[in-house]
Amino acid sequence: MVTVRNRPPRHKTAPPGNAPVRRGDLFSPACPTRRLLDRIGTKWTSMLVRTLADAGGEVRFAELQRRARGISRKMLAQTLRELEYDGLVARRVEPTIPPAVHYSLTELGRTLVEPLDALREWAETHMATIDEHRKRVGAQLV
């Protein structure tokens, strides 16, 4: 059983009222690309999507925290809640004492894995060049 909580997400860039969707205008709060980047642009969001994808099924909260080294319980819970509200993660609670809570990617969440993998590949290919450039430019600016 998937449990969805009835609390609105806290995203600051949701389009106001009946604002028209403005595709391709990253300066518009209604732009789908901007809204998505606001949601998945944090390091923990993309890392948790990858972790859940690698698991290939359900993962309990404590196991997710072990796999996502460095994340606090609070940040893990907050990030999972946001992913759940966006429909990217499913949450299942077993009525045991204490409750066992399981998380998995939804079908929609699985469609995000390939674009995030492409971004990771780009970063792994180009970050050394970017870091080197920053060192050269930084040395010139000082």
MODELLER restraints for C-alpha pairs under 7 A, 6 or more apart:
rsr = mdl.restraints
at = mdl.atoms
rsr.add(forms.Gaussian(group=physical.xy_distance, feature=features.Distance(at['CA:1:A'], at['CA:92:A']), mean=5.65, stdev=0.5))
rsr.add(forms.Gaussian(group=physical.xy_distance, feature=features.Distance(at['CA:2:A'], at['CA:90:A']), mean=6.06, stdev=0.5))
rsr.add(forms.Gaussian(group=physical.xy_distance, feature=features.Distance(at['CA:2:A'], at['CA:91:A']), mean=5.41, stdev=0.5))
rsr.add(forms.Gaussian(group=physical.xy_distance, feature=features.Distance(at['CA:2:A'], at['CA:92:A']), mean=4.79, stdev=0.5))
rsr.add(forms.Gaussian(group=physical.xy_distance, feature=features.Distance(at['CA:3:A'], at['CA:91:A']), mean=5.71, stdev=0.5))
rsr.add(forms.Gaussian(group=physical.xy_distance, feature=features.Distance(at['CA:3:A'], at['CA:92:A']), mean=5.88, stdev=0.5))
rsr.add(forms.Gaussian(group=physical.xy_distance, feature=features.Distance(at['CA:9:A'], at['CA:82:A']), mean=6.51, stdev=0.5))
rsr.add(forms.Gaussian(group=physical.xy_distance, feature=features.Distance(at['CA:9:A'], at['CA:85:A']), mean=6.29, stdev=0.5))
rsr.add(forms.Gaussian(group=physical.xy_distance, feature=features.Distance(at['CA:13:A'], at['CA:29:A']), mean=5.06, stdev=0.5))
rsr.add(forms.Gaussian(group=physical.xy_distance, feature=features.Distance(at['CA:13:A'], at['CA:35:A']), mean=5.99, stdev=0.5))
rsr.add(forms.Gaussian(group=physical.xy_distance, feature=features.Distance(at['CA:14:A'], at['CA:29:A']), mean=6.52, stdev=0.5))
rsr.add(forms.Gaussian(group=physical.xy_distance, feature=features.Distance(at['CA:14:A'], at['CA:30:A']), mean=6.44, stdev=0.5))
rsr.add(forms.Gaussian(group=physical.xy_distance, feature=features.Distance(at['CA:14:A'], at['CA:35:A']), mean=6.84, stdev=0.5))
rsr.add(forms.Gaussian(group=physical.xy_distance, feature=features.Distance(at['CA:15:A'], at['CA:29:A']), mean=5.83, stdev=0.5))
rsr.add(forms.Gaussian(group=physical.xy_distance, feature=features.Distance(at['CA:15:A'], at['CA:30:A']), mean=4.53, stdev=0.5))
rsr.add(forms.Gaussian(group=physical.xy_distance, feature=features.Distance(at['CA:19:A'], at['CA:30:A']), mean=6.89, stdev=0.5))
rsr.add(forms.Gaussian(group=physical.xy_distance, feature=features.Distance(at['CA:20:A'], at['CA:30:A']), mean=6.91, stdev=0.5))
rsr.add(forms.Gaussian(group=physical.xy_distance, feature=features.Distance(at['CA:21:A'], at['CA:30:A']), mean=5.20, stdev=0.5))
rsr.add(forms.Gaussian(group=physical.xy_distance, feature=features.Distance(at['CA:21:A'], at['CA:31:A']), mean=5.90, stdev=0.5))
rsr.add(forms.Gaussian(group=physical.xy_distance, feature=features.Distance(at['CA:22:A'], at['CA:28:A']), mean=6.68, stdev=0.5))
rsr.add(forms.Gaussian(group=physical.xy_distance, feature=features.Distance(at['CA:22:A'], at['CA:30:A']), mean=5.75, stdev=0.5))
rsr.add(forms.Gaussian(group=physical.xy_distance, feature=features.Distance(at['CA:22:A'], at['CA:31:A']), mean=4.80, stdev=0.5))
rsr.add(forms.Gaussian(group=physical.xy_distance, feature=features.Distance(at['CA:23:A'], at['CA:31:A']), mean=5.15, stdev=0.5))
rsr.add(forms.Gaussian(group=physical.xy_distance, feature=features.Distance(at['CA:23:A'], at['CA:32:A']), mean=6.23, stdev=0.5))
rsr.add(forms.Gaussian(group=physical.xy_distance, feature=features.Distance(at['CA:24:A'], at['CA:31:A']), mean=6.39, stdev=0.5))
rsr.add(forms.Gaussian(group=physical.xy_distance, feature=features.Distance(at['CA:25:A'], at['CA:31:A']), mean=5.76, stdev=0.5))
rsr.add(forms.Gaussian(group=physical.xy_distance, feature=features.Distance(at['CA:26:A'], at['CA:33:A']), mean=6.77, stdev=0.5))
rsr.add(forms.Gaussian(group=physical.xy_distance, feature=features.Distance(at['CA:26:A'], at['CA:34:A']), mean=5.34, stdev=0.5))
rsr.add(forms.Gaussian(group=physical.xy_distance, feature=features.Distance(at['CA:29:A'], at['CA:35:A']), mean=6.93, stdev=0.5))
rsr.add(forms.Gaussian(group=physical.xy_distance, feature=features.Distance(at['CA:40:A'], at['CA:46:A']), mean=6.17, stdev=0.5))
rsr.add(forms.Gaussian(group=physical.xy_distance, feature=features.Distance(at['CA:45:A'], at['CA:79:A']), mean=6.26, stdev=0.5))
rsr.add(forms.Gaussian(group=physical.xy_distance, feature=features.Distance(at['CA:46:A'], at['CA:116:A']), mean=6.92, stdev=0.5))
rsr.add(forms.Gaussian(group=physical.xy_distance, feature=features.Distance(at['CA:49:A'], at['CA:113:A']), mean=6.93, stdev=0.5))
rsr.add(forms.Gaussian(group=physical.xy_distance, feature=features.Distance(at['CA:50:A'], at['CA:113:A']), mean=6.64, stdev=0.5))
rsr.add(forms.Gaussian(group=physical.xy_distance, feature=features.Distance(at['CA:52:A'], at['CA:104:A']), mean=6.02, stdev=0.5))
rsr.add(forms.Gaussian(group=physical.xy_distance, feature=features.Distance(at['CA:52:A'], at['CA:105:A']), mean=6.26, stdev=0.5))
rsr.add(forms.Gaussian(group=physical.xy_distance, feature=features.Distance(at['CA:53:A'], at['CA:105:A']), mean=6.86, stdev=0.5))
rsr.add(forms.Gaussian(group=physical.xy_distance, feature=features.Distance(at['CA:57:A'], at['CA:104:A']), mean=5.69, stdev=0.5))
rsr.add(forms.Gaussian(group=physical.xy_distance, feature=features.Distance(at['CA:58:A'], at['CA:102:A']), mean=5.66, stdev=0.5))
rsr.add(forms.Gaussian(group=physical.xy_distance, feature=features.Distance(at['CA:58:A'], at['CA:103:A']), mean=5.21, stdev=0.5))
rsr.add(forms.Gaussian(group=physical.xy_distance, feature=features.Distance(at['CA:58:A'], at['CA:104:A']), mean=4.64, stdev=0.5))
rsr.add(forms.Gaussian(group=physical.xy_distance, feature=features.Distance(at['CA:59:A'], at['CA:102:A']), mean=5.27, stdev=0.5))
rsr.add(forms.Gaussian(group=physical.xy_distance, feature=features.Distance(at['CA:59:A'], at['CA:103:A']), mean=5.24, stdev=0.5))
rsr.add(forms.Gaussian(group=physical.xy_distance, feature=features.Distance(at['CA:59:A'], at['CA:104:A']), mean=6.40, stdev=0.5))
rsr.add(forms.Gaussian(group=physical.xy_distance, feature=features.Distance(at['CA:60:A'], at['CA:101:A']), mean=5.71, stdev=0.5))
rsr.add(forms.Gaussian(group=physical.xy_distance, feature=features.Distance(at['CA:60:A'], at['CA:102:A']), mean=4.38, stdev=0.5))
rsr.add(forms.Gaussian(group=physical.xy_distance, feature=features.Distance(at['CA:60:A'], at['CA:103:A']), mean=6.16, stdev=0.5))
rsr.add(forms.Gaussian(group=physical.xy_distance, feature=features.Distance(at['CA:61:A'], at['CA:101:A']), mean=6.34, stdev=0.5))
rsr.add(forms.Gaussian(group=physical.xy_distance, feature=features.Distance(at['CA:61:A'], at['CA:102:A']), mean=6.45, stdev=0.5))
rsr.add(forms.Gaussian(group=physical.xy_distance, feature=features.Distance(at['CA:65:A'], at['CA:71:A']), mean=6.62, stdev=0.5))
rsr.add(forms.Gaussian(group=physical.xy_distance, feature=features.Distance(at['CA:83:A'], at['CA:89:A']), mean=5.41, stdev=0.5))
rsr.add(forms.Gaussian(group=physical.xy_distance, feature=features.Distance(at['CA:84:A'], at['CA:90:A']), mean=5.92, stdev=0.5))
rsr.add(forms.Gaussian(group=physical.xy_distance, feature=features.Distance(at['CA:87:A'], at['CA:106:A']), mean=6.93, stdev=0.5))
rsr.add(forms.Gaussian(group=physical.xy_distance, feature=features.Distance(at['CA:87:A'], at['CA:108:A']), mean=6.95, stdev=0.5))
rsr.add(forms.Gaussian(group=physical.xy_distance, feature=features.Distance(at['CA:88:A'], at['CA:105:A']), mean=5.91, stdev=0.5))
rsr.add(forms.Gaussian(group=physical.xy_distance, feature=features.Distance(at['CA:88:A'], at['CA:106:A']), mean=5.35, stdev=0.5))
rsr.add(forms.Gaussian(group=physical.xy_distance, feature=features.Distance(at['CA:88:A'], at['CA:108:A']), mean=5.62, stdev=0.5))
rsr.add(forms.Gaussian(group=physical.xy_distance, feature=features.Distance(at['CA:88:A'], at['CA:109:A']), mean=3.98, stdev=0.5))
rsr.add(forms.Gaussian(group=physical.xy_distance, feature=features.Distance(at['CA:89:A'], at['CA:103:A']), mean=6.60, stdev=0.5))
rsr.add(forms.Gaussian(group=physical.xy_distance, feature=features.Distance(at['CA:89:A'], at['CA:104:A']), mean=5.57, stdev=0.5))
rsr.add(forms.Gaussian(group=physical.xy_distance, feature=features.Distance(at['CA:89:A'], at['CA:105:A']), mean=4.46, stdev=0.5))
rsr.add(forms.Gaussian(group=physical.xy_distance, feature=features.Distance(at['CA:89:A'], at['CA:106:A']), mean=5.22, stdev=0.5))
rsr.add(forms.Gaussian(group=physical.xy_distance, feature=features.Distance(at['CA:89:A'], at['CA:109:A']), mean=6.25, stdev=0.5))
rsr.add(forms.Gaussian(group=physical.xy_distance, feature=features.Distance(at['CA:90:A'], at['CA:103:A']), mean=5.61, stdev=0.5))
rsr.add(forms.Gaussian(group=physical.xy_distance, feature=features.Distance(at['CA:90:A'], at['CA:104:A']), mean=5.33, stdev=0.5))
rsr.add(forms.Gaussian(group=physical.xy_distance, feature=features.Distance(at['CA:90:A'], at['CA:105:A']), mean=6.03, stdev=0.5))
rsr.add(forms.Gaussian(group=physical.xy_distance, feature=features.Distance(at['CA:90:A'], at['CA:106:A']), mean=5.80, stdev=0.5))
rsr.add(forms.Gaussian(group=physical.xy_distance, feature=features.Distance(at['CA:91:A'], at['CA:101:A']), mean=6.90, stdev=0.5))
rsr.add(forms.Gaussian(group=physical.xy_distance, feature=features.Distance(at['CA:91:A'], at['CA:102:A']), mean=5.74, stdev=0.5))
rsr.add(forms.Gaussian(group=physical.xy_distance, feature=features.Distance(at['CA:91:A'], at['CA:103:A']), mean=4.75, stdev=0.5))
rsr.add(forms.Gaussian(group=physical.xy_distance, feature=features.Distance(at['CA:91:A'], at['CA:104:A']), mean=6.83, stdev=0.5))
rsr.add(forms.Gaussian(group=physical.xy_distance, feature=features.Distance(at['CA:92:A'], at['CA:101:A']), mean=5.70, stdev=0.5))
rsr.add(forms.Gaussian(group=physical.xy_distance, feature=features.Distance(at['CA:92:A'], at['CA:102:A']), mean=5.08, stdev=0.5))
rsr.add(forms.Gaussian(group=physical.xy_distance, feature=features.Distance(at['CA:92:A'], at['CA:103:A']), mean=6.44, stdev=0.5))
rsr.add(forms.Gaussian(group=physical.xy_distance, feature=features.Distance(at['CA:93:A'], at['CA:99:A']), mean=6.40, stdev=0.5))
rsr.add(forms.Gaussian(group=physical.xy_distance, feature=features.Distance(at['CA:93:A'], at['CA:100:A']), mean=5.69, stdev=0.5))
rsr.add(forms.Gaussian(group=physical.xy_distance, feature=features.Distance(at['CA:93:A'], at['CA:101:A']), mean=4.49, stdev=0.5))
rsr.add(forms.Gaussian(group=physical.xy_distance, feature=features.Distance(at['CA:93:A'], at['CA:102:A']), mean=6.34, stdev=0.5))
rsr.add(forms.Gaussian(group=physical.xy_distance, feature=features.Distance(at['CA:94:A'], at['CA:100:A']), mean=5.03, stdev=0.5))
rsr.add(forms.Gaussian(group=physical.xy_distance, feature=features.Distance(at['CA:94:A'], at['CA:101:A']), mean=6.33, stdev=0.5))
